[in-house]
Amino acid sequence: MFDMNASQFDLVYNVLSFSLASMMASTAFFWLRVGSVHEKYKSALVISGLVTFIAAYHYIRIFNSWTEAYEFPKGSNGADPVLTGKPFNDAYRYMDWLLTVPLLLLEIIFCMTLSPEETSKEAWSLGISSALMIAVGYPGELVIKGNLSFRLVCFCFSFAVFLFIVYKLLVGLKGAIAKETNPDVASMLNQVCLATVVSWCTYPVVYLFPFLNLSGAQAVVGIQLGYCVSDVISKCGVGFLIYNITILKSEALTKNALLA
């Protein structure tokens, strides 16, 4: 842990609070709207809610850990916080990603027009690769000063897997998107894949902060802000796009059933 001024502490405090509120509100919305979509697409919307629910739980733990790591001296208005001796446990964030990142990819796949065999294949491929990316990235995340060679090795491996996932989202799944008969749905699926990739691009950039002479408190603050922004976009933002896709597809199925 590193000494921080009051502004740095408050910035992380407020961003963590905002992220937690976003996850909780999104979870409530997704699960309350499950009944409005066709049975075929309920799984995608339930998973969207699971993603934000799991994230909300871990953000509670991250937020509590942050407030326990620092304290403001009593009776000193405007003073900077001091270290309490309790470490800030950012491992909660990686535990969250280990669960939510594969689920994020699953909710995208479940919205596409794929056969059961294709769905299973893509789910296993993206699920295992994403979990591997997170698992290898965490040990390097612990090194933010001194000899950063181990962090670089972890980054290179995880980034290679990240590029594979990007390829699958932007190129590998184009065939499935092309099967959509509704151009609005196809457009939204493209937006979902693109939004996921763009939001995830923040992670490798933030991972490189210690190599850019950002160290100590500056690195911690930058990492927390970057990861929070990416989480809100990739979990809440993509989740709402998934919701819109399930609504459109449900309406189409209902209309076809009435015409049959």
Backbone bond lengths (Angstrom), bond angles and torsions (degrees), N, CA, C in turn:
res aa  C-N    CA-C-N  psi(-1)  N-CA   C-N-CA  omega(-1)  CA-C   N-CA-C  phi
1 M - - - 1.451 - - 1.523 109.86 -
2 F 1.330 116.04 157.26 1.461 121.25 -175.76 1.528 109.88 -130.04
3 D 1.324 115.18 150.83 1.458 119.92 175.52 1.521 109.93 -64.17
4 M 1.323 116.82 142.00 1.465 122.23 -179.00 1.511 109.58 -133.69
5 N 1.330 115.22 152.94 1.460 117.67 171.60 1.528 108.69 -87.19
6 A 1.311 116.40 170.77 1.465 121.12 -175.29 1.525 112.37 -61.86
7 S 1.326 116.47 -37.26 1.465 120.08 -179.06 1.521 111.77 -65.37
8 Q 1.335 116.76 -42.02 1.461 120.42 178.79 1.522 111.16 -64.89
9 F 1.320 116.44 -43.92 1.463 120.67 179.07 1.524 110.70 -61.76
10 D 1.322 117.12 -47.25 1.466 121.60 -177.50 1.522 111.73 -65.12
11 L 1.338 116.74 -35.16 1.467 120.04 -179.82 1.526 110.43 -63.03
12 V 1.322 116.58 -48.31 1.463 120.10 178.64 1.524 110.19 -65.45
13 Y 1.319 117.02 -41.85 1.468 122.87 178.79 1.534 110.87 -55.58
14 N 1.326 116.41 -48.27 1.467 120.75 -176.84 1.525 112.43 -70.77
15 V 1.327 117.24 -38.06 1.470 120.20 179.80 1.528 110.60 -69.00
16 L 1.328 117.33 -39.24 1.466 120.28 175.73 1.525 110.65 -63.01
17 S 1.335 116.69 -40.59 1.456 121.45 178.69 1.529 110.92 -63.92
18 F 1.324 117.12 -44.23 1.465 121.83 178.54 1.528 110.85 -62.05
19 S 1.326 116.64 -44.12 1.466 120.92 -179.50 1.522 110.77 -63.19
20 L 1.336 116.83 -41.73 1.456 121.09 178.70 1.529 110.80 -62.17
21 A 1.325 117.25 -45.68 1.467 121.00 179.34 1.527 110.89 -62.14
22 S 1.326 117.36 -39.72 1.468 121.56 179.21 1.524 111.07 -62.89
23 M 1.339 116.32 -43.60 1.466 120.30 -179.98 1.524 111.35 -64.82
24 M 1.327 117.15 -42.86 1.462 120.71 -178.27 1.526 111.44 -66.31
25 A 1.337 116.43 -43.92 1.462 120.40 -179.80 1.528 110.89 -65.31
26 S 1.324 116.92 -40.84 1.469 120.93 179.55 1.522 111.30 -64.11
27 T 1.329 116.77 -41.53 1.462 120.96 178.88 1.523 110.99 -59.00
28 A 1.327 115.95 -47.76 1.470 120.70 179.90 1.530 110.71 -59.47
29 F 1.323 116.37 -43.96 1.471 120.50 -178.59 1.519 111.55 -64.24
30 F 1.338 117.27 -49.73 1.464 120.85 -176.72 1.527 111.44 -60.19
31 W 1.315 116.75 -46.55 1.467 119.07 -176.33 1.523 112.48 -72.96
32 L 1.321 116.66 -32.53 1.471 118.80 177.76 1.530 111.67 -70.17
33 R 1.330 116.95 -23.35 1.465 120.95 -178.08 1.528 113.34 -97.17
34 V 1.323 118.30 3.84 1.473 120.85 179.84 1.525 111.08 -58.05
35 G 1.321 117.03 -38.70 1.458 120.82 -178.77 1.515 114.45 -66.91
36 S 1.324 117.65 -12.28 1.465 120.95 -177.21 1.526 112.70 -90.14
37 V 1.337 118.02 -5.28 1.468 120.23 -178.60 1.527 110.21 -112.10
38 H 1.322 115.43 159.81 1.464 121.91 -179.67 1.531 109.58 -65.49
39 E 1.332 114.43 150.58 1.459 121.34 -178.83 1.536 112.01 -51.68
40 K 1.320 116.07 -35.28 1.458 121.25 -177.29 1.525 112.54 -62.57
41 Y 1.337 117.05 -27.67 1.467 120.65 -174.47 1.528 113.36 -113.13
42 K 1.325 116.28 7.68 1.462 118.79 179.79 1.527 112.20 -64.83
43 S 1.337 115.76 -35.23 1.465 119.59 -179.01 1.533 111.40 -59.54
44 A 1.334 116.54 -41.78 1.465 120.49 -179.57 1.524 110.85 -61.61
45 L 1.335 116.93 -42.16 1.461 120.68 -178.17 1.530 111.40 -73.51
46 V 1.325 116.64 -36.98 1.467 120.23 176.08 1.531 109.85 -62.64
47 I 1.336 116.54 -42.04 1.465 120.35 179.29 1.527 110.85 -64.48
48 S 1.345 116.71 -37.61 1.468 119.85 176.43 1.526 110.26 -58.18
49 G 1.346 115.39 -42.59 1.456 119.52 177.58 1.515 112.59 -67.56
50 L 1.331 116.81 -36.93 1.462 120.45 177.41 1.520 111.32 -62.36
51 V 1.325 115.42 -41.26 1.474 120.41 180.00 1.530 110.72 -58.55
52 T 1.334 116.15 -50.08 1.469 119.10 -178.05 1.527 111.76 -73.10
53 F 1.354 117.64 -29.73 1.464 120.36 176.93 1.529 110.78 -65.95
54 I 1.334 115.91 -47.42 1.469 120.53 178.56 1.533 110.02 -61.46
55 A 1.337 114.89 -41.57 1.472 119.11 179.12 1.528 111.09 -64.18
56 A 1.343 116.95 -40.67 1.467 120.46 179.31 1.526 110.62 -60.80
57 Y 1.332 116.76 -43.70 1.470 120.34 178.25 1.527 110.79 -58.42
58 H 1.328 116.11 -48.04 1.462 119.04 -177.86 1.526 112.16 -69.48
59 Y 1.340 117.31 -30.93 1.461 119.02 176.55 1.531 111.20 -68.72
60 I 1.323 117.43 -31.32 1.462 119.91 173.38 1.529 109.48 -61.67
61 R 1.341 115.73 -45.34 1.460 119.91 -179.66 1.533 111.33 -65.65
62 I 1.344 116.44 -41.63 1.472 120.02 178.97 1.520 110.33 -64.02
63 F 1.343 116.30 -45.35 1.462 121.51 -179.56 1.531 110.75 -60.44
64 N 1.337 116.64 -46.49 1.468 119.76 179.48 1.521 111.74 -64.02
65 S 1.328 116.24 -39.39 1.459 120.07 179.41 1.528 111.08 -64.46
66 W 1.344 116.22 -37.73 1.465 120.89 178.76 1.529 111.03 -64.35
67 T 1.324 116.60 -45.05 1.473 120.12 -177.98 1.526 111.93 -72.40
68 E 1.327 116.85 -23.20 1.466 119.79 177.72 1.523 112.50 -82.31
69 A 1.333 116.70 -21.75 1.467 120.41 -177.56 1.529 112.39 -78.00
70 Y 1.336 116.65 -21.79 1.472 121.28 -178.75 1.520 109.50 -130.70
71 E 1.298 115.60 154.97 1.459 121.35 173.20 1.524 109.28 -147.21
72 F 1.325 115.31 150.11 1.455 120.54 177.74 1.529 108.94 -93.33
73 P 1.335 117.49 131.95 1.472 120.13 179.48 1.526 110.91 -57.18
74 K 1.309 117.16 137.03 1.459 121.59 -179.01 1.524 110.92 -67.13
75 G 1.329 114.73 138.43 1.457 120.23 176.32 1.512 115.07 73.42
76 S 1.342 117.00 13.95 1.477 119.33 179.54 1.518 108.30 -120.91
77 N 1.298 116.71 93.03 1.462 122.98 -178.61 1.518 110.83 -68.42
78 G 1.341 116.16 128.74 1.462 119.95 176.09 1.506 114.65 79.60
79 A 1.349 117.67 3.97 1.465 120.06 179.92 1.524 110.28 -76.19
80 D 1.318 115.25 158.40 1.459 120.13 177.56 1.520 109.75 -76.66
81 P 1.333 117.44 152.28 1.473 119.47 178.09 1.522 110.74 -70.68
82 V 1.313 115.80 157.77 1.464 121.48 177.94 1.524 108.72 -120.26
83 L 1.319 116.33 155.51 1.456 121.28 179.59 1.523 110.62 -69.96
84 T 1.312 116.54 137.71 1.469 120.68 179.29 1.529 111.54 -90.36
85 G 1.326 116.30 -15.48 1.455 120.13 -175.05 1.514 112.63 99.45
86 K 1.341 116.63 -14.10 1.459 120.55 175.69 1.528 109.00 -85.58
87 P 1.321 118.01 128.48 1.470 119.87 -177.51 1.527 111.79 -72.45
88 F 1.329 115.19 147.80 1.462 120.76 173.21 1.517 107.82 -81.46
89 N 1.326 116.86 117.96 1.459 121.88 -174.44 1.524 109.99 -94.23
90 D 1.324 116.58 94.48 1.462 120.81 178.99 1.525 111.92 -86.29
91 A 1.350 115.95 1.42 1.465 119.06 177.68 1.522 111.29 -64.66
92 Y 1.345 116.53 -22.79 1.462 119.71 176.74 1.523 110.78 -56.70
93 R 1.321 116.47 -35.61 1.460 120.34 -178.22 1.530 110.78 -65.90
94 Y 1.317 117.31 -40.59 1.462 120.07 179.68 1.526 111.33 -73.15
95 M 1.329 116.66 -33.88 1.465 119.08 175.09 1.532 109.48 -63.65
96 D 1.322 115.54 -37.42 1.466 120.44 176.48 1.517 110.69 -62.73
97 W 1.318 116.92 -49.36 1.470 120.71 -178.36 1.524 111.79 -62.63
98 L 1.342 116.54 -36.28 1.459 120.09 -178.95 1.525 111.16 -59.86
99 L 1.331 116.16 -30.31 1.457 121.28 178.11 1.526 112.64 -92.14
100 T 1.325 116.61 -43.48 1.467 119.43 -170.25 1.525 114.69 -83.29
101 V 1.324 118.20 -31.53 1.470 119.03 -177.96 1.529 111.89 -63.58
102 P 1.354 119.49 -47.68 1.476 117.94 174.84 1.529 112.40 -60.61
103 L 1.344 117.35 -37.56 1.460 120.54 178.85 1.525 111.58 -65.84
104 L 1.331 116.50 -37.33 1.466 120.47 177.00 1.522 110.98 -58.61
105 L 1.315 115.51 -42.49 1.464 119.56 -179.48 1.525 110.79 -71.16
106 L 1.341 116.18 -33.89 1.465 119.91 178.59 1.529 111.54 -65.01
107 E 1.328 116.99 -41.24 1.463 118.84 -177.97 1.529 111.28 -64.86
108 I 1.315 116.77 -30.44 1.465 120.47 176.15 1.525 110.23 -69.03
109 I 1.332 115.91 -46.28 1.468 120.85 -178.56 1.525 111.46 -62.87
110 F 1.346 116.35 -39.37 1.462 120.55 -177.57 1.525 113.11 -68.12
111 C 1.332 116.66 -13.60 1.468 119.96 177.99 1.523 112.10 -91.28
112 M 1.323 116.80 -5.50 1.458 120.19 -174.71 1.522 111.69 -95.93
113 T 1.321 115.50 161.15 1.462 121.47 178.37 1.521 108.58 -87.93
114 L 1.329 114.98 85.58 1.461 121.76 -179.33 1.523 109.33 -125.20
115 S 1.329 116.09 151.48 1.459 120.19 174.70 1.529 107.99 -72.23
116 P 1.338 118.41 161.47 1.467 120.39 177.88 1.525 112.53 -55.55
117 E 1.331 116.44 -38.31 1.466 120.11 179.81 1.528 110.93 -66.31
118 E 1.336 116.57 -43.86 1.459 120.74 179.45 1.532 110.77 -66.34
119 T 1.321 116.29 -39.83 1.468 120.63 178.43 1.520 110.72 -60.72
120 S 1.325 116.43 -46.08 1.469 121.28 179.84 1.531 111.12 -62.93
121 K 1.330 115.55 -43.11 1.466 119.96 -179.06 1.523 111.67 -62.45
122 E 1.320 116.12 -48.86 1.466 120.14 -178.78 1.531 110.97 -67.00
123 A 1.327 116.88 -37.61 1.462 120.89 -179.47 1.530 110.99 -63.14
124 W 1.317 117.20 -46.27 1.454 120.84 179.87 1.524 111.10 -66.80
125 S 1.327 116.39 -42.91 1.461 120.88 -178.54 1.528 111.59 -61.15
126 L 1.332 115.81 -51.45 1.460 119.99 -177.71 1.526 111.54 -74.00
127 G 1.318 117.72 -34.98 1.458 120.77 -179.32 1.517 112.42 -64.91
128 I 1.335 116.36 -48.26 1.470 120.37 -178.91 1.528 111.23 -67.32
129 S 1.333 116.65 -43.52 1.468 119.40 -178.18 1.529 111.67 -65.68
130 S 1.336 117.41 -39.03 1.464 119.89 -179.96 1.527 111.27 -68.45
131 A 1.344 116.73 -40.05 1.467 120.35 177.82 1.529 110.71 -63.84
132 L 1.328 116.27 -38.80 1.466 121.06 178.04 1.520 110.62 -65.19
133 M 1.328 116.90 -40.03 1.464 121.88 178.75 1.529 110.72 -59.87
134 I 1.320 117.21 -43.87 1.460 121.97 -179.05 1.524 110.73 -69.82
135 A 1.337 116.57 -45.63 1.466 121.13 -175.56 1.523 112.05 -61.82
136 V 1.319 116.91 -38.16 1.469 120.42 -179.18 1.525 110.73 -79.52
137 G 1.324 117.48 -31.00 1.458 120.34 -178.42 1.517 113.81 -69.73
138 Y 1.342 117.39 -30.10 1.472 120.29 -174.34 1.521 114.22 -62.58
139 P 1.347 120.72 -48.28 1.471 119.13 -179.02 1.530 112.67 -57.23
140 G 1.333 117.17 -36.97 1.459 119.76 178.74 1.512 112.60 -69.99
141 E 1.324 116.60 -28.67 1.460 121.63 -179.94 1.522 111.71 -63.21
142 L 1.315 117.25 -24.44 1.459 121.70 -177.40 1.521 112.44 -74.63
143 V 1.333 116.75 -17.01 1.474 121.15 -178.37 1.522 108.65 -100.42
144 I 1.347 117.21 107.24 1.468 119.91 -179.11 1.531 112.74 -121.38
145 K 1.335 117.38 1.97 1.462 119.32 176.14 1.523 108.96 -152.72
146 G 1.341 116.49 166.05 1.462 120.70 -178.46 1.515 111.29 78.60
147 N 1.317 116.36 -138.90 1.459 122.23 179.93 1.535 109.32 -75.89
148 L 1.325 115.59 112.83 1.462 120.90 -174.86 1.520 113.51 -99.59
149 S 1.333 117.14 13.58 1.466 119.85 -175.80 1.534 111.40 -63.56
150 F 1.330 117.65 -38.78 1.463 120.01 179.37 1.528 110.32 -65.32
151 R 1.329 116.09 -39.67 1.468 119.85 177.19 1.521 110.13 -61.64
152 L 1.342 117.40 -38.16 1.462 121.61 -179.59 1.531 111.05 -66.05
153 V 1.346 116.74 -41.19 1.467 120.63 179.16 1.530 110.42 -62.01
154 C 1.336 115.92 -45.70 1.462 120.38 178.68 1.526 111.13 -62.79
155 F 1.322 115.08 -39.10 1.467 119.55 179.38 1.520 111.07 -63.02
156 C 1.327 117.17 -46.13 1.472 121.07 -177.22 1.526 111.08 -61.35
157 F 1.332 117.00 -42.93 1.466 119.68 -179.94 1.523 110.55 -65.74
158 S 1.341 116.18 -49.98 1.463 120.21 -177.71 1.527 111.40 -64.41
159 F 1.325 115.92 -35.20 1.463 119.35 -179.39 1.522 110.63 -69.00
160 A 1.334 117.50 -34.53 1.465 120.60 177.22 1.533 110.05 -63.39
161 V 1.331 116.33 -42.68 1.468 120.24 177.32 1.527 109.66 -66.66
162 F 1.322 116.47 -39.14 1.462 121.57 177.94 1.530 110.72 -58.02
163 L 1.326 116.92 -42.22 1.464 121.13 179.25 1.533 110.92 -64.37
164 F 1.323 116.83 -36.28 1.467 120.76 176.85 1.523 110.43 -62.25
165 I 1.345 116.50 -44.47 1.464 120.90 179.78 1.529 110.76 -65.20
166 V 1.334 115.95 -40.83 1.467 120.63 177.06 1.521 110.29 -59.76
167 Y 1.341 116.71 -43.78 1.461 121.22 178.91 1.534 110.42 -60.43
168 K 1.337 116.53 -44.18 1.463 120.02 -179.37 1.529 110.94 -62.36
169 L 1.332 117.08 -42.07 1.463 120.87 -177.01 1.524 112.20 -70.89
170 L 1.323 116.67 -41.11 1.459 120.06 -174.43 1.525 114.23 -91.40
171 V 1.326 117.25 -22.23 1.467 120.48 -176.80 1.535 112.19 -125.05
172 G 1.333 115.84 -50.53 1.464 120.47 -173.85 1.515 115.19 -62.41
173 L 1.335 117.24 -29.82 1.466 120.55 -178.20 1.530 113.13 -98.40
174 K 1.325 116.61 7.26 1.469 119.93 179.99 1.528 111.81 -61.24
175 G 1.340 115.83 -35.26 1.457 119.70 -179.81 1.520 112.01 -63.10
176 A 1.337 115.83 -40.43 1.466 120.10 179.25 1.524 110.89 -67.47
177 I 1.332 116.34 -39.64 1.466 120.15 179.39 1.531 110.55 -66.21
178 A 1.337 116.05 -35.78 1.470 120.57 -179.29 1.530 111.90 -65.62
179 K 1.330 117.74 -19.67 1.467 121.25 179.78 1.526 112.51 -75.72
180 E 1.325 117.19 -13.57 1.460 120.38 -177.34 1.530 110.07 -68.60
181 T 1.315 115.54 130.66 1.470 120.23 179.55 1.525 112.16 -82.98
182 N 1.318 116.42 -23.91 1.462 121.16 178.99 1.530 109.09 -93.16
183 P 1.342 118.18 114.65 1.469 119.93 -178.33 1.526 113.47 -61.81
184 D 1.343 116.96 -28.12 1.468 119.97 177.91 1.530 110.71 -66.64
185 V 1.329 116.05 -41.12 1.463 120.58 178.63 1.526 110.19 -66.02
186 A 1.338 116.59 -43.65 1.464 120.64 178.51 1.529 110.72 -60.14
187 S 1.329 115.74 -41.57 1.462 120.43 179.02 1.525 111.06 -63.61
188 M 1.341 116.29 -42.48 1.462 120.29 179.81 1.527 111.77 -66.26
189 L 1.336 116.91 -38.12 1.461 119.78 177.82 1.524 110.91 -64.30
190 N 1.315 115.71 -39.52 1.465 119.17 174.77 1.532 110.82 -62.34
191 Q 1.341 116.37 -40.21 1.462 120.86 177.90 1.522 111.81 -63.87
192 V 1.343 116.11 -40.24 1.466 120.74 178.76 1.526 110.66 -60.99
193 C 1.329 116.36 -48.05 1.463 120.57 -179.89 1.527 110.98 -62.98
194 L 1.335 115.89 -43.37 1.458 119.92 -179.06 1.529 111.36 -67.58
195 A 1.334 116.50 -43.47 1.464 120.14 179.95 1.525 111.23 -62.75
196 T 1.330 116.11 -38.05 1.468 120.16 177.76 1.518 110.79 -62.96
197 V 1.319 115.89 -46.94 1.470 120.37 -179.33 1.524 111.08 -64.12
198 V 1.335 116.95 -47.30 1.468 120.67 -177.76 1.524 111.00 -61.58
199 S 1.343 116.51 -45.21 1.466 119.39 -179.49 1.523 111.02 -65.96
200 W 1.324 116.94 -36.84 1.456 120.07 179.45 1.523 112.53 -71.10
201 C 1.320 117.68 -21.06 1.469 120.25 179.30 1.532 111.64 -62.46
202 T 1.322 115.84 -21.62 1.461 119.49 177.69 1.526 111.00 -64.95
203 Y 1.330 117.26 -35.12 1.459 120.75 -174.83 1.530 113.25 -60.54
204 P 1.347 119.38 -52.18 1.466 117.69 178.92 1.521 113.15 -64.01
205 V 1.343 117.19 -31.62 1.463 119.99 178.01 1.527 110.09 -65.61
206 V 1.336 116.15 -47.39 1.467 120.59 179.03 1.522 110.54 -63.72
207 Y 1.311 117.15 -36.72 1.470 122.07 179.41 1.525 111.04 -59.89
208 L 1.329 115.67 -28.60 1.465 120.25 -177.66 1.533 113.62 -87.70
209 F 1.322 118.59 -2.45 1.464 121.56 -177.30 1.530 113.09 -50.88
210 P 1.341 119.30 -46.77 1.473 118.87 -179.26 1.529 113.47 -60.44
211 F 1.342 117.64 -23.97 1.465 120.58 178.35 1.530 111.52 -80.51
212 L 1.336 116.90 -11.24 1.462 121.88 -177.44 1.524 111.41 -103.32
213 N 1.338 115.14 27.83 1.473 122.01 179.61 1.523 113.07 64.29
214 L 1.326 116.45 20.02 1.460 120.26 170.96 1.519 106.84 -96.25
215 S 1.313 116.55 110.19 1.459 120.32 -176.38 1.516 110.26 -135.12
216 G 1.326 114.97 172.02 1.453 119.92 177.57 1.516 112.36 61.04
217 A 1.334 115.95 -137.95 1.468 121.86 -177.11 1.518 111.76 -61.74
218 Q 1.331 117.42 -37.34 1.463 120.69 179.50 1.524 111.04 -59.93
219 A 1.333 116.19 -44.12 1.464 120.54 -179.32 1.522 110.70 -65.64
220 V 1.330 116.78 -43.30 1.471 120.70 -179.36 1.525 110.58 -61.28
221 V 1.324 116.82 -47.10 1.461 121.05 -179.40 1.527 110.55 -63.51
222 G 1.329 117.00 -46.40 1.459 121.08 179.96 1.519 112.44 -60.94
223 I 1.330 116.15 -41.87 1.465 120.98 179.83 1.524 110.81 -64.71
224 Q 1.329 116.79 -45.45 1.468 120.12 -179.04 1.528 111.83 -63.95
225 L 1.325 117.10 -43.21 1.466 120.48 -179.84 1.528 110.75 -65.34
226 G 1.324 116.38 -46.05 1.463 120.42 -178.93 1.516 112.39 -61.30
227 Y 1.327 116.69 -45.06 1.453 120.36 -178.71 1.533 112.08 -67.98
228 C 1.328 117.03 -36.68 1.467 120.20 179.50 1.530 110.95 -65.00
229 V 1.317 116.87 -44.91 1.468 120.92 179.16 1.526 110.36 -60.91
230 S 1.323 116.23 -45.18 1.468 120.39 -179.58 1.515 111.49 -63.72
231 D 1.329 116.90 -39.94 1.460 120.52 -179.57 1.530 111.83 -64.08
232 V 1.322 116.62 -43.62 1.470 119.78 -178.89 1.526 110.43 -63.44
233 I 1.340 116.63 -41.70 1.468 119.89 -179.60 1.528 110.99 -68.59
234 S 1.336 116.66 -49.49 1.465 120.50 -172.93 1.520 112.98 -73.95
235 K 1.338 117.96 -27.93 1.461 120.12 -178.33 1.535 111.42 -96.62
236 C 1.324 116.86 -55.74 1.471 120.12 -177.92 1.533 110.99 -76.02
237 G 1.327 116.95 -50.18 1.460 120.77 -177.30 1.514 112.75 -61.96
238 V 1.326 116.93 -49.81 1.469 120.51 179.12 1.525 110.13 -65.38
239 G 1.327 116.81 -35.57 1.463 120.49 177.95 1.517 112.21 -59.54
240 F 1.332 117.67 -39.97 1.462 120.69 178.93 1.527 110.97 -70.14
241 L 1.312 117.92 -32.95 1.463 120.14 174.31 1.531 110.40 -65.62
242 I 1.333 116.30 -41.17 1.462 121.17 176.92 1.527 110.10 -60.41
243 Y 1.329 115.52 -42.06 1.471 120.05 178.71 1.531 110.52 -59.51
244 N 1.327 117.60 -45.70 1.462 121.02 -179.98 1.529 111.63 -62.75
245 I 1.327 116.74 -37.07 1.462 120.42 178.21 1.525 110.67 -66.37
246 T 1.329 117.33 -44.29 1.465 120.26 -179.23 1.531 111.11 -64.90
247 I 1.323 116.52 -34.44 1.472 119.76 178.11 1.524 110.32 -65.92
248 L 1.338 116.68 -46.48 1.463 120.49 -179.54 1.524 111.43 -62.90
249 K 1.333 116.56 -43.63 1.464 120.23 -179.15 1.531 110.74 -67.91
250 S 1.321 116.73 -35.67 1.467 120.36 178.51 1.516 111.04 -66.27
251 E 1.321 116.28 -41.62 1.468 120.44 178.49 1.522 110.68 -62.62
252 A 1.334 116.96 -39.39 1.465 120.67 179.60 1.531 110.97 -65.23
253 L 1.345 116.46 -42.37 1.466 119.61 179.40 1.526 111.31 -65.38
254 T 1.320 116.72 -39.89 1.457 120.70 178.74 1.522 111.32 -64.67
255 K 1.333 115.49 -42.06 1.467 120.52 178.73 1.516 111.58 -63.76
256 N 1.314 117.50 -42.31 1.462 121.20 179.27 1.528 111.43 -65.91
257 A 1.344 115.48 -36.15 1.466 119.04 178.78 1.519 111.70 -66.84
258 L 1.323 116.40 -35.74 1.463 119.97 179.13 1.525 111.79 -71.15
259 L 1.342 116.04 -32.05 1.462 119.84 -178.62 1.519 112.06 -79.66
260 A 1.343 115.60 -21.81 1.474 119.43 -176.06 1.533 111.23 -70.13
